[in-house]
């Protein structure tokens, strides 16, 4: 059996820029979801060890991410001891300084918040007919907005705004620029998606309270949870927290 | 969604009962244009499987008014509610509890099928 060579390497992952030295042993398995990253790993390894054979192939099963690529040191013993991956949660930079650098990098990037999903063209006759009806009701301008945004906005008598989506999706309720709840009213049975929107539209315009009484309500905590993920505290506070935790 | 083949003049309600459109009323087919003018009324009936059925009738014809009233009553008995709506972006919707021959554009919604999701 070969003696296990030990060496150090430096690699730039797609998500993390690392300058730490890591010790790779025979039998180690490195996982990443970017083939170019693994090419760097392969080059790095081949420079160090002559008899190292690396391979890159999609993983189809196992406990790792499906579709990931791996580079394995096959000149080793059969046991695989350590695993690295570029997926967040698996591999994290250890020092607080690096963690802070990551936060700085992410803050410099623009954030895109998009709930707009343009409506796609369909060949389904009932759906086309339903869209014709919606076009007639909304007018050209309103219909163009619907195609662009994927929803119709209706202002209720209470002053709240309702975002109506086709199909069996939640109706978002907005008040003072904030989503306050989501309502679910659907048509039971095989109705075209746009007909469901039409149903909500006419009921809502006619009687907002009746629409609300029909609906299954839930607070917009999904959105609030998403907003909580972005840590808006000052950087020195974040640094103090992660330094304490490290 | 696959369309279930049925007689074009039959409306499949959410209760799976069918309502026959009276022969005096004109059923618009694919590509047919809605007649212009103030005397024509347009009804759109949200129908299961087939999308909405578009019916037009002349409000100056006694026989067509009678046919429309008959259809209205049948649809109401099946749990469909008529809403008189504004068109071309005019945001209004008024429930039509009794037959109104003056309502220009009406959408029939299966209210019994509208449930909390």
Interface residues (C-beta under 8 A of the other chain):
Chain A: X124 X125 X126 X127 X128 X129 X130 X133 X136 X137 X138 X139 X140 X141 X142 X154 X168 X170 X184 X185 X186 X187 X188 X189 X190 X191 X192 X195 X198 X199 X201 X202 X203 X204 X205 X206 X207 X214 X215 X216
Chain B: X1 X3 X14 X30 X34 X44 X46 X48 X49 X50 X51 X52 X54 X83 X85 X86 X87 X88 X89 X90 X91 X92 X93 X94 X95 X105 X107 X109 X110 X111 X113 X114 X115 X116 X117
